[in-house]
């Protein structure tokens, strides 16, 4: 059995999957399994290469894909139906906001199984906001309040190397996942509500994209710099704000077990000293993404699919079922700071999290990228536009007209795409 896994900026994902696959081989010694890593682009190209010439470009038996690719590639006949073969799918054991897009067109069938998810959130250090935000939960709930606080923190930064804002866990350029939460916060989107036309140039959409671009133009975040990567030299504890879709490395997310008064008293001084010494990620608090204080932000869901051309569809589906089991899914998602999609595991993680209140708001009504045929290609069009704009910003050659021009071109291509479906 061959497995294709999506590449990730956090190498721990691949190490955890390798460990998971080793446990699978021990449990099922008769099943030979191997995996390779593909970027989103190479995964996309491999799927279409198979469509053009199946014999010369065979697919893996199991593939990790973004959830909203499911409709497109199932309609093209590349994915096997799994609802009758994977128990969590048959019983719909996933949060409702995941099922809303997974079963958009057919509640009886499913062509991929939700595996893990992430959601952009705002992390802040309370100590860095003294004199700036008296009530962070209220003042940072809106984008305007966040920008005001960010300006105040930036103006007061004097310590060399300290930064007001970082977005360290994504690629060097601005991407679709960066701008969409702000676009949706402004009630914009890539398509009209009936999905009959593209709306890249709509004021709410362009304005949401511009809000994020402004952070780079004004120097609040740096593009193509080491701090955009998990293992870069810039330590997260030297930031006042961090926008991340994953938990920060080293953050202890579990609630502490109840202790006696004597134990708490005896440990208080030691904990205070250790916290001051390390300045670690555990000092960060979590809030919903600015502008999405009551939910409605972005959730990115990744699924496992089985190739319709697999020589052993039942065996591949059995692996998908095994990967969904809590004892296998939990260590995997915990290794790189994301959330399991299996409902029981998802709820258990939320209930045991120190920031459970914030995460429950984040996941109360999140938006998912629509699982429709045209949307994945529309994402690629926007991604290309954002790449071009990121280069212009880095070269200090960016102008508002560049955004308008890129969005007009992307919208024209998206409208043509819609006319084909």
C-alpha positions in Angstrom: 0.0 0.0 0.0 1.4 3.4 -1.0 0.4 6.6 0.8 0.9 10.2 -0.3 1.1 12.7 2.5 1.0 16.5 2.1 4.2 18.3 2.9 4.2 20.6 6.0 6.4 23.3 7.4 6.5 21.3 10.7 8.7 18.2 10.2 7.1 16.7 13.3 4.0 15.8 11.3 6.0 13.5 9.1 7.9 12.0 12.0 4.6 11.3 13.8 3.2 9.7 10.7 6.2 7.5 10.3 5.8 6.3 13.8 2.1 5.7 13.2 2.9 3.7 10.1 5.4 1.6 12.1 2.6 0.8 14.6 0.3 -0.2 11.8 2.9 -2.5 10.4 3.3 -4.2 13.8 -0.4 -4.6 14.1 -0.9 -5.8 10.6 2.4 -7.5 9.5 0.8 -8.9 6.4 0.1 -5.3 5.1 3.1 -3.6 3.5 2.8 0.2 3.7 5.1 3.0 2.7 4.6 6.8 2.3 6.1 9.7 0.4 5.6 13.4 0.8 4.1 15.7 -1.8 3.6 19.5 -1.8 0.1 20.7 -2.5 1.2 21.6 -6.0 2.8 18.3 -6.8 -0.3 16.5 -5.3 -2.5 18.5 -7.6 -0.3 17.9 -10.6 -0.1 14.1 -9.8 -3.9 13.8 -9.7 -4.3 15.5 -13.1 -1.4 13.6 -14.6 -3.2 10.3 -13.6 -6.3 11.7 -15.3 -4.4 12.2 -18.5 -2.5 8.9 -18.5 -3.5 6.5 -15.7 -1.0 3.7 -16.7 2.0 5.9 -16.7 1.0 8.0 -13.7 -0.5 5.7 -11.1 -2.0 7.1 -7.9 -1.2 6.1 -4.4 -3.7 3.9 -2.6 -4.3 6.5 0.2 -3.9 10.2 -0.3 -4.1 13.2 2.1 -6.0 16.0 0.5 -7.6 19.3 1.6 -11.2 18.6 2.3 -12.5 21.0 -0.4 -10.7 19.0 -3.1 -13.1 16.1 -2.5 -15.9 17.2 -4.8 -13.7 18.0 -7.7 -11.7 14.8 -7.8 -14.6 12.5 -6.9 -16.6 14.0 -9.8 -13.5 13.2 -12.0 -13.7 9.6 -10.9 -10.4 9.5 -9.0 -11.7 8.8 -5.5 -13.4 5.7 -4.0 -16.6 6.0 -2.0 -15.8 5.4 1.6 -19.0 5.8 3.7 -19.8 2.1 3.5 -16.2 1.2 4.4 -15.1 3.7 7.1 -17.2 3.5 10.3 -16.7 7.1 11.4 -18.0 8.2 8.0 -21.0 5.9 8.1 -21.9 7.1 11.6 -21.0 10.7 10.8 -18.8 11.0 13.9 -17.5 14.5 13.1 -18.4 18.0 14.3 -21.3 19.5 12.4 -19.2 22.3 10.8 -17.0 19.6 9.1 -20.0 17.6 7.9 -21.6 20.7 6.4 -19.0 20.8 3.6 -18.1 17.1 3.5 -21.8 16.2 2.7 -22.7 19.3 0.8 -24.2 17.4 -2.2 -24.8 13.9 -1.0 -25.5 13.0 2.6 -25.5 9.2 1.9 -22.0 9.0 0.4 -18.5 10.4 1.2 -15.4 10.2 -0.9 -12.9 11.3 1.8 -12.6 11.0 5.6 -11.8 14.1 7.7 -8.5 13.6 9.5 -7.2 16.7 11.2 -7.9 20.5 11.2 -6.4 23.8 12.2 -7.9 27.3 12.7 -6.2 30.7 12.8 -6.3 32.3 16.2 -4.7 35.3 17.9 -2.1 34.6 20.6 -1.0 37.4 22.8 1.3 37.9 25.8 -0.6 39.7 28.6 2.7 41.2 30.0 3.4 42.8 26.7 0.1 44.6 26.6 0.3 46.3 30.0 -0.8 49.9 29.4 -2.0 49.1 26.0 -5.1 46.8 26.5 -7.0 46.9 29.7 -9.5 44.3 28.5 -7.8 42.2 25.7 -10.9 40.0 25.2 -13.0 43.0 24.4 -10.5 45.4 22.8 -8.9 42.8 20.5 -12.2 41.3 19.4 -12.4 43.6 16.3 -9.8 44.1 13.6 -9.8 47.8 14.3 -9.1 47.2 18.0 -6.3 44.7 17.2 -4.7 47.2 14.7 -4.9 50.0 17.3 -3.2 47.8 20.0 -0.6 46.6 17.4 0.3 50.2 16.6 0.7 51.1 20.3 2.9 48.0 20.9 5.0 48.7 17.8 5.5 52.4 18.9 6.7 51.2 22.4 9.1 48.5 21.2 12.6 49.5 22.1 14.2 46.2 23.0 16.4 45.0 20.1 15.0 42.0 18.5 11.5 42.3 20.0 8.6 42.2 17.6 5.0 43.3 18.0 3.6 40.7 15.6 4.7 37.5 14.0 3.1 34.9 11.8 5.9 32.3 12.0 4.2 29.1 11.0 3.4 29.6 7.3 5.3 30.0 4.1 7.3 33.1 3.3 4.7 34.7 1.1 1.2 35.8 2.0 -1.2 33.0 1.2 -4.9 32.3 0.8 -5.2 30.9 4.4 -3.7 34.2 5.7 -6.2 36.5 4.0 -9.5 34.5 4.0 -10.3 35.0 7.7 -10.1 38.7 7.2 -12.1 38.5 4.0 -14.8 36.6 5.7 -14.7 39.0 8.7 -15.7 41.7 6.2 -18.4 39.4 4.8 -16.5 38.9 1.5 -15.7 35.8 -0.4 -14.3 34.4 -3.7 -17.8 33.6 -5.1 -21.3 34.9 -4.9 -23.6 33.1 -2.5 -25.2 31.1 -5.4 -21.7 30.3 -6.8 -22.6 31.8 -10.2 -19.9 34.4 -10.4 -16.5 35.2 -8.9 -16.3 38.2 -6.5 -12.5 38.7 -6.1 -12.9 42.4 -6.8 -15.9 43.0 -4.5 -15.2 45.7 -1.9 -15.5 43.4 1.0 -13.2 40.8 -0.5 -10.5 43.2 -1.8 -10.7 45.1 1.5 -10.1 42.0 3.5 -7.1 41.1 1.4 -5.8 44.7 1.7 -6.1 44.6 5.5 -3.6 41.8 5.6 -1.3 43.2 2.9 -1.1 46.4 4.9 0.5 44.5 7.8 3.4 43.6 5.4 3.6 47.0 3.7 3.8 48.7 7.1 6.5 46.3 8.3 4.3 44.7 11.0 5.2 41.3 9.5 8.1 40.3 7.3 7.8 38.2 4.2 10.4 35.6 3.1 12.2 35.9 6.4 13.4 33.3 8.9 10.7 34.1 11.5 8.1 32.7 9.1 9.2 29.2 9.8 8.9 27.1 13.0 12.6 26.4 13.3 13.8 29.8 12.4 16.1 31.8 14.7 13.4 34.2 15.8 11.9 33.0 19.2 8.2 33.3 19.6 8.5 34.5 23.2 9.9 37.8 21.9 6.6 38.6 20.2 3.6 40.5 21.7 1.1 39.0 19.2 1.2 35.9 17.1 -1.3 34.8 14.5 -1.2 31.1 14.1 -3.5 28.3 13.0 -1.8 25.9 15.4 -0.8 25.8 19.0 2.6 27.2 19.7 5.6 24.8 20.2 6.0 24.0 23.9 2.6 25.3 24.9 1.1 23.2 27.6 -2.5 23.0 26.5 -3.7 20.7 29.3 -5.5 21.9 32.3 -3.6 21.3 35.5 -5.0 18.6 37.9 -6.4 19.9 41.2 -3.8 20.4 43.9 -3.9 20.9 47.6 -3.4 24.4 49.1 0.0 23.3 50.6 1.2 22.0 47.2 0.1 25.2 45.4 1.8 27.4 48.1 5.0 25.4 47.9 5.2 25.6 44.1 4.2 29.2 43.6 7.6 30.8 44.0 9.4 28.1 41.9 6.8 28.5 39.1 7.0 32.2 39.1 10.8 32.2 38.8 10.8 29.5 36.1 8.2 31.4 34.1 10.2 34.6 34.3 13.4 32.8 33.3 12.0 31.0 30.3 9.5 33.5 28.9 8.1 30.5 27.1 5.1 30.0 24.8 3.0 28.9 27.8 2.6 32.6 28.7 0.5 33.3 25.7 -3.2 33.5 25.9 -5.6 32.7 23.0 -8.4 34.7 21.4 -10.4 34.2 18.3 -9.1 35.8 15.1 -9.8 39.6 15.3 -13.1 40.3 13.7 -14.4 36.8 14.4 -14.9 37.1 18.2 -18.0 35.0 18.2 -16.9 32.4 15.7 -17.1 32.5 11.9 -13.4 32.4 11.3 -11.6 29.9 9.1 -11.1 26.2 9.7 -8.8 24.2 7.5 -9.7 20.5 7.3 -7.5 17.8 5.8 -8.9 14.4 4.8 -7.7 10.9 3.8 -9.0 9.6 0.5 -8.6 6.3 -1.3 -7.8 6.1 -5.0 -10.6 4.6 -7.1 -7.9 2.8 -9.1 -6.3 1.1 -6.1 -5.8 -2.6 -6.4 -7.0 -3.0 -2.8 -9.6 -0.5 -2.0 -10.9 -2.4 1.0 -7.4 -2.7 2.5 -6.7 1.1 1.9 -10.1 1.9 3.5 -9.1 -0.3 6.5 -6.0 1.8 7.0 -8.1 5.0 6.9 -10.4 3.5 9.6 -7.4 2.5 11.7 -5.8 6.0 11.4 -9.1 7.5 12.7 -9.0 5.5 15.9 -8.4 7.8 18.9 -5.3 6.0 20.1 -3.7 6.5 16.7 -5.1 9.9 15.8 -4.4 11.6 19.2 -0.6 11.3 19.2 -0.4 12.2 15.6 -2.3 15.5 15.8 -0.7 16.5 19.2 2.7 16.2 17.7 2.3 19.3 15.5 -0.3 21.3 17.4 -3.5 20.6 15.4 -6.9 19.2 16.2 -8.3 15.7 15.4 -11.5 15.6 13.3 -13.0 12.5 15.0 -15.7 14.0 17.2 -14.9 12.2 20.4 -11.2 13.0 20.2 -12.0 16.6 19.2 -14.3 17.1 22.2 -11.9 15.5 24.6 -9.1 17.8 23.5 -11.3 20.9 23.9 -12.5 19.8 27.3 -8.9 19.4 28.5 -7.4 22.6 27.1 -6.4 25.5 29.2 -7.9 27.8 26.6 -11.0 25.8 26.1 -13.3 28.9 26.3 -11.4 30.6 23.4 -11.3 27.5 21.3 -14.9 26.8 21.8 -15.7 30.2 20.4 -13.3 29.6 17.5 -15.0 26.4 16.6 -18.6 27.5 17.4 -19.3 28.5 13.8 -16.2 28.4 11.6 -16.3 28.7 7.9 -14.7 26.1 5.7 -13.5 26.5 2.1 -16.5 25.3 0.1 -16.3 21.7 -1.2 -17.4 22.6 -4.8 -15.7 21.8 -8.1 -14.5 25.3 -8.9 -13.2 26.4 -5.5 -9.8 24.6 -5.4 -8.8 26.2 -8.7 -10.0 29.6 -7.5 -7.7 29.2 -4.5 -4.8 28.6 -6.9 -5.7 31.7 -8.8 -5.8 33.8 -5.6 -2.6 32.1 -4.3 -0.8 33.2 -7.5 -2.0 36.8 -7.2 -0.9 36.9 -3.5 2.6 35.5 -4.5 3.0 38.3 -7.1 1.9 40.9 -4.6 4.2 39.6 -1.9 7.2 39.9 -4.2 6.2 43.5 -5.0 5.9 44.3 -1.3 9.4 42.8 -0.6 10.8 44.8 -3.5 9.1 48.0 -2.2 7.3 48.3 -5.5 3.8 47.7 -4.3 0.9 50.0 -5.1 -2.9 49.7 -4.4 -3.4 49.4 -8.1 -1.4 46.2 -8.2 -3.9 44.6 -6.0 -6.8 45.7 -8.2 -5.0 44.5 -11.3 -4.2 41.1 -9.9 -7.7 40.6 -8.6 -9.3 41.6 -11.9 -7.2 39.0 -13.7 -7.9 36.3 -11.2 -11.6 37.0 -11.2 -11.7 36.8 -15.0 -10.1 33.4 -15.0 -12.4 32.2 -12.2 -15.5 33.4 -14.1 -14.3 31.5 -17.2 -13.9 28.4 -15.0 -17.4 28.7 -13.6 -18.7 28.8 -17.2 -17.3 25.4 -17.9 -19.1 23.7 -15.0 
